[in-house]
Amino acid sequence: MSMKPSDLMLGVGLGLLAGYIDTSAFVGLYGLFTAHVTGNFVLIGSELARPSHAGVLPLKFLAIPAFAAGVVTARLMDVRCARLGHNPARPLLGMQLALLTLFMAAGIAASPLAGPEAPLVLATGMFGTAAMGVQNAVGKLQLGRVAPTTVMTGNVTELLIDMTDLACGRATPAVKARFAKFFWPVLAFAAGCVAGGTAWMTFGFWCLLPALVLLAWLVLLDWPAVEAAPAAA
């Protein structure tokens, strides 16, 4: 089955957004991961073993419950919308847009950053990780036909498997379709990483404005390929 254009555009758009946000936050917030939140576990362990930035641990620790809050809230909204017969995809992306707006506003208010333990810096990190927690949840709950847009390790693994099959002449139509499904979000994520890091160095937290515009566009579009998940039992 070939990939629908709406699925492809959504995967590319959200992949670009995730790479952009994760890298700009990493550069601007003392190495904080917002989308790849498990990376913060590694950084916490590394910081405990060999401290490098004074006071950075609270920022990394608070990212975990903030991310969890984003996921849990998204799930509750998903269930409620399904019970009411509404498509949850747009409200969920709208919630992410609101959190990313707070992320940008808090970051601008906190600039120039006074240090990783400053209250506004902590709030900025929590808004960012909560927003990307929502995007992670949306991918699981509503966008099953789209490749994951926030965690790329599995996508790259799938791409390498499919590339091997293609090179060995074992590519079925399903393999070719899967390759396209995973290739473009990975490429978009990589492009977002480059753009996000560069933009933050130039514009600071104002660099998040294009990401908000992109997400607002995705929220406002009508995505016929996105269907509401069945209500929980």
Secondary structure, DSSP 8 states (H G I E B T S, - for coil): ----HHHHHHHHHHHHHHHHHHHHHHHHTTT--SSSTTHHHHHHHHHHHS--STT-HHHHHHHHHHHHHHHHHHHHHHHHHHHTT--SHHHHHHHHHHHHHHHHHHHHHH-S---TTSHHHHHHHHHHHHHHHHHHHHHHHT-TTS--SS--HHHHHHHHHHHHHHHTT---HHHHHHHHHHHHHHHHHHHHHHHHHHHHHHHGGGGGHHHHHHHHHHHHS--TT--------
